[in-house]
Amino acid sequence: MAGGVAAAVTTPLDVIKTLLQTRGSSRDAEIRGARGLWEAASIISRREGYRGFFRGMKARIVTAAPSTAICWSSYELAKAYLVSAEEAS
């Protein structure tokens, strides 16, 4: 659940980051000229409104939630194994 919530909350920053990362291959002069976070956010807001910041949120949640669950489960299992191995010695 935490991974899904984190993915949803950080989606606007990810959308801005993606615009900035892909501006070099854009044919749009305004996007090519974006120079930072606030300028990229302004372009998204002006063109797509509030909803533009949440583009791709469902896909991020669907991939982030299981990934986070697997990561933390692996960590907890490894930690439990190492603690029990240390206690046995």
VODRENLUM-730912 format. One record per residue (C-alpha): y, z, x; residue in one letter. Coordinates in steps of 0.05 Angstrom, whole numbers, padded with zeros to 5 digits, always signed. Each point is the difference from the previous one (the first is absolute). Example, Ala and Ser with C-alpha at 12.3 -4.5 7.8 and 13.67 -1.06 7.14 Angstrom:
! residues 2
-00090+00156+00246a+00069-00013+00027s
This chain:
! residues 89
+00000+00000+00000m+00049+00018+00055a-00008-00068+00033g+00014-00036-00065g+00062+00042-00014v+00025-00011+00071a-00011-00075-00006a+00039-00001-00066a+00058+00041+00027v+00007-00041+00063t-00006-00069-00033t+00075-00013-00001p+00004+00011+00075l-00060-00045+00011d+00032-00055-00041v+00063+00005+00042i-00041+00001+00064k-00038-00062-00022t+00064-00038-00014l+00027+00018+00069l-00066-00018+00035q-00005-00068-00034t+00073-00020+00003r-00013-00045+00061g-00045-00046-00040s+00043+00000-00063s+00036-00064-00021r+00052+00042-00036d+00063+00008+00043a+00018+00067-00032e-00068+00030+00017i+00001-00030+00070r+00067+00035+00011g-00023+00069-00024a+00014+00048+00057r-00024+00067-00024g-00027+00047-00053l+00062+00002-00044w+00012-00074+00002e-00073-00015-00017a+00002+00051-00056a+00064-00033-00027s-00033-00068-00001i-00061+00027-00037i+00043+00039-00050s+00046-00059-00014r-00056-00051-00009r-00055+00040-00034e+00032+00064-00023g-00033+00068+00001y-00069-00030-00014r+00003-00041+00064g-00008+00063+00042f-00067+00014-00032f-00031-00069+00010r-00072+00008+00022g-00004+00074-00016m-00066-00005-00037k-00033-00037+00058a+00026+00052+00050r-00028+00057-00043i-00067-00033-00008v-00008-00009+00075t+00034+00064+00024a-00035+00050-00045a-00072-00016+00022p+00022-00009+00072s+00032+00069+00001t-00061+00031-00034a-00047-00030+00051i+00044+00021+00059c+00007+00073-00023w-00073+00005-00020s-00021-00024+00069s+00047+00049+00033y-00025+00059-00042e-00074-00018+00012l+00011-00006+00075a+00038+00066+00002k-00054+00036-00040a-00053-00029+00047y+00037+00021+00063l+00014+00070-00028v-00073+00010-00019s-00023-00026+00068a+00047+00047+00036e-00023+00060-00042e-00073-00017+00014a+00011+00003+00076s
